[in-house]
Each structure stands twice: as structure tokens, then as C-alpha cells.
Amino acid sequence: MLDLFNSADFIIFTTRDYASHSRISMSAASKRLLRLADKKLLTRITKGLWANTGHPWFHPLACVPYLLGKEQGYVSFLSALHLHGLVSQIPKTLQIATTGHARTLDSPVGIYEFLQIKPELMKQGTQWSDTRLPYLIATAEKALIDTLYLSTRKNRRFARLPEVDIRQTAFRRREFERLLNQLPIPPRISNLMRTRWKAL
């Protein structure tokens, strides 16, 4: 049975996936998986979601597609800027742009922070990660736009930013300007974002 959790399909999986594969009820599957978690052979990420965190392909961000469920979303903000090399400081949370409600999930593999942005702002500027278990991530330019966008909102999230190194080769100024011009951002907010952008 443990060999199953070394296969690519069962590195990160749901209780339903396991029940279907094992041809057992959801209740029986849940009990069996909890026993394996008690023995430290699996990790319960959250209700109904499990991972073989000892597998070399596992990464906490690979859980993001499962945690989003039916919501649109992708890794963004400081998490993406760090992965692209624009921010050296490692963020304390794994930050995800979502069309769903803003929320935080404190899991055994990290704290996931879901930050809401409008669906129309999600149509450009993302790519699949170059990892064995892929997840959707904002480009460097889109991650900065998402971050600046939230910094203009009422709660002033990201009002204080760590040092952002836009000289990195991963960052393309023309692409940043193109996205800022094409995305449906109200002019007032766009102007505030440009002011912050020039101050970086």
C-alpha cells in the first residue's frame, strides 16, 4: 500500500481519490489515511487533503491547485516575487491570488494566505511552474502588479514592501507596462500604482 504513495498520482491527493482507487467507502478511506498520518507516513494538509511530504517531488506550493478547488487562482505577490528572484526575503506565508474569499490556512507544511482579486485581473500574466508537480504562478511582472494593486486597497496590504530588485533579468519593464495598460484597472488606482512603481 505504501508503494502507492510514491506514485505521481498519490503524492498529493484527496480522500475521495484514495477511496476511489482502493474501492472503499469515504469513511473507511479517511480512517485508513488517519492511521497512516498518525504513524507519520502521510501528512494531513487540511480536511480531505493528504500528502507524502517525504517524496522528493513534493513542495508546499504544489498543494495550491487542490486548495483552490473550483476557484481561479495562482501563486503571486511576495511569494512569486521571491521565486522570481526580485525579493530576497522569504515571505512568512505562501501567498495566493484567488477569486474566492480572503482567508488563511495554517497547515503542517506552511501558512497559505489567499488574497482576493477580481477575476478580470487574472486573464493575463500567469504561467505553469517548471516543477514535477506544477502549479500556476504569476510572472514577475504580474506578481508586482498584483502586489501594487492590493497596496492601494482600503486595508493597505503591502503598503510597506521589502526591497524589490527590478534589475533582475526575470523582470521585463515593457511587459510590466503592457500589463498595467491592458488590465482593466481603474485610472485612479492605476495612477497610484504607477506612483508606487516609480518609487521602487
C-alpha positions in Angstrom: 0.0 0.0 0.0 2.8 2.4 0.8 4.2 2.0 -2.7 1.0 3.7 -3.9 2.1 6.9 -2.2 5.3 7.1 -4.1 3.5 7.2 -7.4 3.0 10.6 -9.0 -0.8 10.4 -8.6 -0.7 9.9 -4.8 2.0 12.5 -3.7 -0.8 15.0 -3.1 -4.4 13.6 -3.2 -7.8 13.8 -1.7 -9.6 11.3 0.5 -12.0 10.8 -2.5 -9.1 9.9 -4.8 -7.9 7.3 -2.4 -11.3 5.8 -1.7 -12.0 5.6 -5.5 -8.6 3.9 -6.2 -8.9 1.5 -3.2 -12.6 0.8 -3.9 -13.6 1.5 -0.3 -16.0 4.0 1.3 -15.0 7.5 2.1 -15.3 6.7 5.8 -13.0 3.7 5.5 -10.6 5.7 3.4 -10.5 8.5 5.9 -9.8 6.1 8.9 -7.1 4.4 7.0 -5.4 7.6 6.0 -5.6 9.0 9.5 -3.8 5.9 10.8 -1.0 6.4 8.3 -0.8 10.1 9.3 -0.6 9.0 13.0 2.4 6.8 12.0 4.0 9.8 10.2 3.8 8.0 6.9 1.5 10.7 5.4 0.7 14.4 6.2 -2.9 15.7 6.5 -2.6 19.1 4.8 -6.2 20.0 5.7 -9.6 18.2 5.8 -9.8 15.8 2.9 -6.3 16.6 1.5 -3.2 14.5 2.1 0.4 14.4 1.0 3.5 12.3 1.0 5.8 15.1 2.1 8.8 12.8 2.1 8.6 12.4 -1.6 11.3 14.3 -3.5 8.7 15.9 -5.8 6.7 17.3 -3.0 6.6 21.1 -2.4 4.1 23.0 -0.4 3.1 25.2 -3.4 2.1 22.0 -5.3 -0.9 21.8 -2.9 -2.2 25.1 -4.2 -4.3 23.7 -7.1 -6.0 21.3 -4.6 -6.6 24.1 -2.0 -8.1 26.4 -4.6 -10.7 23.8 -5.7 -13.1 25.5 -8.1 -11.7 29.0 -7.5 -9.5 30.7 -10.0 -6.1 31.4 -8.6 -2.3 31.3 -8.7 0.8 31.9 -6.6 1.5 35.6 -6.6 2.5 38.6 -4.5 5.7 38.4 -2.5 5.8 34.6 -2.8 6.1 34.8 -6.6 8.4 37.8 -6.5 10.7 35.8 -4.2 10.6 32.8 -6.5 11.5 35.0 -9.5 14.4 36.5 -7.5 13.1 40.0 -7.1 12.7 39.8 -3.4 15.4 38.2 -1.3 13.4 38.0 1.9 11.4 34.8 2.2 7.8 35.6 2.9 6.3 34.2 6.1 3.2 33.0 4.2 2.6 31.3 0.9 0.6 34.0 -0.9 -2.0 33.1 -3.5 -4.3 35.3 -5.6 -7.8 33.9 -5.7 -11.3 34.8 -6.9 -12.6 33.3 -3.7 -12.8 34.7 -0.2 -9.7 36.0 1.5 -8.6 33.5 4.1 -5.6 31.9 5.8 -4.9 28.2 6.2 -2.3 27.2 8.8 -1.2 23.8 7.7 1.7 21.4 8.7 3.6 22.4 5.6 3.2 26.2 5.7 0.7 29.0 6.1 -1.3 29.6 3.0 -2.7 33.1 2.6 -5.4 33.6 0.0 -5.8 37.2 -1.2 -8.8 38.1 -3.3 -8.5 40.0 -6.6 -11.1 40.4 -9.3 -11.4 37.7 -12.0 -10.9 40.1 -14.8 -7.4 40.9 -13.4 -6.5 37.2 -13.7 -6.7 36.8 -17.5 -3.0 37.6 -18.3 0.4 37.2 -16.7 0.5 33.7 -15.4 2.4 30.5 -16.3 2.8 26.9 -15.0 5.8 26.3 -12.8 8.7 24.3 -14.1 8.3 21.6 -11.3 7.4 17.9 -11.3 4.1 18.8 -9.6 3.1 22.0 -11.5 1.2 25.0 -10.1 0.1 28.2 -11.7 2.3 31.2 -10.8 2.3 34.9 -11.7 5.1 36.1 -13.9 7.4 38.6 -12.2 5.6 41.5 -13.8 2.1 40.3 -12.9 3.2 39.5 -9.3 4.4 43.1 -8.9 1.1 44.4 -10.4 -0.9 42.2 -8.0 1.1 43.5 -5.1 0.9 47.1 -6.1 -2.8 46.7 -6.7 -3.6 45.4 -3.2 -1.4 48.2 -1.7 -3.9 50.7 -3.0 -6.9 49.0 -1.4 -8.6 50.0 1.8 -6.7 47.7 4.1 -3.4 48.9 2.6 -1.9 45.4 2.4 1.6 45.6 1.1 1.8 49.4 1.9 5.3 48.6 3.2 7.3 46.4 0.8 10.6 44.7 1.3 13.3 45.8 -1.2 12.2 44.8 -4.7 15.1 44.4 -7.2 13.6 45.1 -10.6 17.0 44.9 -12.2 16.7 41.1 -12.2 16.7 39.5 -15.6 13.4 37.9 -14.7 11.7 41.3 -14.8 10.7 42.9 -18.1 9.8 46.6 -17.8 7.9 46.6 -21.2 5.8 43.6 -20.1 5.0 45.3 -16.8 3.9 48.5 -18.7 1.9 46.4 -21.2 0.0 44.6 -18.4 -0.6 47.8 -16.5 -2.1 49.4 -19.6 -4.2 46.4 -20.7 -5.6 45.1 -17.5 -9.0 46.6 -16.5 -7.7 48.7 -13.6 -9.5 52.0 -12.9 -7.4 55.0 -13.8 -7.2 56.4 -10.2 -5.8 53.1 -8.9 -3.5 52.7 -11.9 -2.1 56.1 -11.2 -1.5 55.2 -7.6 0.2 52.0 -8.7 2.5 54.0 -11.1 3.5 56.3 -8.3 4.5 53.3 -6.1 6.2 51.7 -9.1 8.4 54.7 -9.7 9.4 54.8 -6.1 10.8 51.3 -6.2 
